[in-house]
Amino acid sequence: MELINNFLMALFTLSNAMAPYILFGLLFAGILHVFVPQSIIKNHLGQDSIWSVIKATLFGIPLPVCSCGVIPLAAGMKKSGASSGSTLAFLISTPITGVDSILATYGIFGWIFTLYRVVTSMIISIIAGVLANVYGDKKEKELEEDISSCESGSCCSSTCESEVKKPKIKAAFSYAFGTLLEDIASPLLFGLLLGALITVSIPENLSDILLSYSWLSYIIVIMIAVPMYVCATASLPIAAGLILAGVSPGAAFVFLSAGPATNTVTIGVVKKMLGSRTLIIYLGTIIVGSTLFGLGLDWIFEGVDVKKLVHMDEEAGILAWLSSTVLWIFVLYYVIKASFFTKKECSDGSCCSS
């Protein structure tokens, strides 16, 4: 019973810390989606140059798209003439960050950790894009239509959003708390539950081992993060749980970087769309870059009590409780809805919720 009480307390503490920032970030993402046409993104990334890679990275940073939802966007960019490097940089930078994730990162870890996450994701994306342009596969590859359909359980309903005209403000709310929140509801719920479970269940001696042998925690996190599907926002409570359990902030950072940027679906798509050599560049840059920047973060916070990096007040204010309640209502609604409604095919072959 004590374990259950501790788990529930950790769960609500995590959600109270994240909810206000997630909701505000979702609203901002909705406004961004409505007032910044996606066609702008496709029209600036065609040149095989460093500047094109940098623009692709900058375009991807604020977009609230997960590692599954970014696939059809990247495929469209590639078919519209974007270079392999620009496409790869966009594939990496977009799922790692997003306005909702940036705000939630600030809410939990503070501005230093947040700025570090954004800047390092840009560096990793740019390096990967430049290497892809120089050393990647030169032969153009066509992406088959069925690749734009995500695997069951992944978030991709944003790729088949209704084109029915709506007032812009209404459309922004609809996208933010309809399409986008529905996309991340299941992984966000999973992340909250897993983060709370990690917080209360990891034995103290395991934390001591991981702190004594930091390289072991890095290897474990990479092995879990690379194949796993988790969006940038949903990865935050898991990383918070790792840090609260005594794992180094660098290892938690590796999960925040490698987890959202990779998964088995995206790995297969990169190989088919950009080639085997580009796939090696994609995985190698993310793994090596995340590890090096994780070690750098451990150096920055050397001698600091890592548990103090997680900013979660035990006594939440009324705004936090209200935001958490609203978030849980939406998340549970969409998770239950997904359990009773199957996906059907859109006219373009992508998957939509029925």
N, C-alpha and C positions, 0 to 999 in steps of 0.2 A: 504493500500500500504506500509506503514511503517513497519507493521508486516511482510509482505512478504519479504521486503528488509532485515530486521533483521534476518529472518529465513535463507535466502540464504547466508548472511554473516556468520552466525553461522555454516551453513553446509559446506561451503568452508574452513572456519577456521579449523574445525574438520578434514576434509579430508586432508588439507595441513599438519597438524601436524602428522597425522598417516601414510600417503601414503609412504614416503621413507622407514620407518621401516617395513611396511607390505610387500613391494616389496622385500626388502633385506631379510626379514624373509622367504618369500615364496621361494626365490632362495636357501637359506640355507636348507630349509625343503626338497626341491627337491633333493639336493645333499645328504642329510642324508637318504632319502628314497631309493635312488639308491645304495649307497655304504654300507648301513647297512641292511643286509637281515632281513626280519621280522621273519624268522625261528629262529634267535638267541634269539629273545624275548621269543618264546614259549618253548625253551629248558632249560631255567634257573629258571623256576617258579613253578616246580612241588612239591617241598617239603612243608609240612605243618609247616612252621617255620617263625619266625620273620624275619630272613635274606631273605627268599623268598619274604616276603611282602615288605621289603625295596628295594630289587632289582626290583620288579614289579613297585614300585613307581618311582624309578629312571629311569627305562626304559620309563615310561609313560610321565615324565616331558617334554622332548624335542619334542616328537612326535606331528606333526601337524594334529591331528585327532580330530574331533568334537564329541559331545556326542551321535550322531547317528552313525557315522562312526566307533566309538570304539566298537560298539556292536558285529559285526562279528569277530573282532579281539579278543575280550574277550571270545566270544563263542568258537573260535578256540583254545584259550589257555586252556579253561576249558576242552574241549574234548581231548586235548593233555595231560591232567593230572595235570594242574595247580590247586593249592588249592583254596578253596573258598575265603580265605583271600587275596591271591595274585591277584585273578581275580577282587575282589572288589576294592582293592587298585589301580589297573590299570584302572578300570572303572572311578575312581574319579580323579586321578592325571592327566590322559591323556587329557581330555577335558578342564580342568581348565587352563592348560598352553600349551605351544608349542613355538617353536622358533619365529614364526611370532608374536604371542601374547606377548611374553616376550619383544621383541624389540619394539613393538608398545606401550606397557605399559611404557617402559622407555622413549619413545619419548613424551608421554603425561604427565606422573606423576613423572618422575625422578627415580633415582636409589634406593632411600630408599623405596618407595612404591613398586617398582618392586621386589626388594629382599624380602620384606615382603610378597608379594603375592606368590612367589615361595616357600619360606620356610614354610609358613603356610599351603599351599596346600599339601606339603610333610607330614607335621605333621598330618593333618586331614586324609590323605590317609593311613598312617601307622597305626594310631589308629583304623580306621575303619577295616583295614585288620586283625589286631591282634584280635579285638573283634569278627570279623566274624569267625576266626579260633577257638576261644575259645567258643563263645556262639551262633554261627550261626547254621543253619540247618545242621545236619550231613549226612542226606540222600542225595545221589547224584541225581541230577535232569538233565534230558536230555532237551536240547533246541531244539524245533522243527525248521525245516528248514525255515518255513515262517517267523520266527522272525528276521532272518537276513535281510529281506526286510524292509526298513524304510518306515514310513508313507509318503504319498505324501507331498512334500514341504520340507522335511528334506534333509540334505545333505548326500548322501550315494554313490555317483557315484565312490568314491575312492575305494569302496569295489569290484568293478567289472572292474578294470583297465585292459586294454588290455595287454596280455602277449607277444605281438609281440616284438621281440628283436630289440633294438635300441642302437646306440652309447650312452655311459653313460652320456656324457654331454648333448646330445640332449634329452635323457630320463629324466634327471633332470629338464631341462627347461619345457619339456612336462608335467611332473607331477606337477611342481610348478605353472605354469601359465595356465595349461590346467585342469587337474584333480582337484588339490587342490583349485585353485582360483574359479573354477566353483562350487565346493562344498560350498564355503562360500560366493558366490556372493550375493545371495538373503538375507541371514541374515545380511551380512555386509551392504547392502543397507538399509535394515530396521533399523539397528542400527544407521547408520549415520543420517537418516531422523528423527528417534525418538529422538536421542541425541540433534539434532539441535532444534527440536520442544520443548523438555523439557527446553532447554536453554532460549528460548524466550517466553514461554507461562506460566510457573509456576508463579502465583501471588506472589508478595513480602510477603504478609501476610501469605501465606502457608509456605514459607521458614522460617518465624519467628516462626510459630507454630512447625514445625519439628525441628528447632534448640532448641526451648524451651523444647520440649518433644521428646527427641531423641529416646525413646523407641517406639514411634508411627511410626517413620520413619523406624525403624528396622522391625516392624511387617508388615508394608505395603510392604516393599521391599521383605521380605521373602515370603509373599503371592503371589507376582507377579513372583518372580524368580524361585521358586520350580517347578511349572508346565510348565513354559515357555520354549520354545526351543530357545536358543541363544548360538552361539559359543563364545569362549573366546575372539577372536579378535573383533567380532561384539558387544560384551558387553561393550567394552571400550568407544565408543562415548556416550552410554547411561549413563554410570557412570560419564563421564566427564560432561555431561549435568546436572546430578543431583547435582554434586559438584558446578558447576557454578551457579546453581539456589539456592544455599545456604544449601543444604543437607549435613550432616556431612560426612567426608571421610570414617568413619566406616560403615555407612549405604550403601554408594556406594561400599565399599569393599565387603559387604555381597552379593550385586548383582553380583559382579565380581566373587565371589567364588561359591555361590549357583546356579546362573543362568546357567553357562556352565556345571556344574557337574550333574544337574538334568533336567529332563523333563518327560512328561507323557509316552513317548515311553520307555525310559531307566528304569523308575520305574516299568513298566509292565514286562520288560525283567529280571530285577534283581529278582523280585518275582518268576517268572517262572524258571529261571536258578539256583538261589541260595536259594530260599525259603523265607517264610514270616518273620521269625526272622532276617534273614540277611537283608531283605528290611528295617525293623525297624532300624537296626544298620546303614544301608546306609543313610537313611533320617535323623535319629537322630544325627549322627556324623557330617553330613554336616551342618545341621541347628544350632546345638549347637556350633560346632567349628567355623563356620563362624561368628556367633554372638559374641562369646567371643573374637575372634581375631579382629572383627570390633570394639568392645569396647576398645581393646588394642591399635588399630590404632588411635582412637579418643584421647586416653590418650597421645600417642606419640606426636600428633599434637595439643595438648591443647594450646590455646592461639594464634595459628597461623591462619592467614587469609586463610581459606580453598580454596578460589578462586585462590590464588597464587600457589596452588599445581598443577593446570592444566597449563602446559607449552605450550601455543599456541600463537605464534606471529601473530599479525594482519597483518604485512607486511612479507609475505612469500618470501623466496629466490627462485631463478630460479630452484634449485633442487626440492624444495617442490612443486612448480607449475607443473613442468614436471612430477614428480612422481604422483601427484594428477590427472593430465590429463590422464596418462597411466592407472592408477587404475580405473578411471571412465569409460574409454573406454572398458576395460575388463569387469567390473561389469555390465554395461548396456548391453553389447553384450550377456553375459551369462544369464542375467535376461530375455532379449527379446527372446533369443534362447529357454529358458525353457518354455516360453509362447506359442511357436509355435510347439515345438516338445514334444511328449509324451515319457514316459519311457517304455521300453520293458524289458522282462525277459531275464537274462543271462542264460547260460547253467546250472549254479549252483543254479539258483532260486533267485539270488539277483537282485536288480534293477539297470539298467544302462540307461544312456541317449541315445536316438536313434540318 
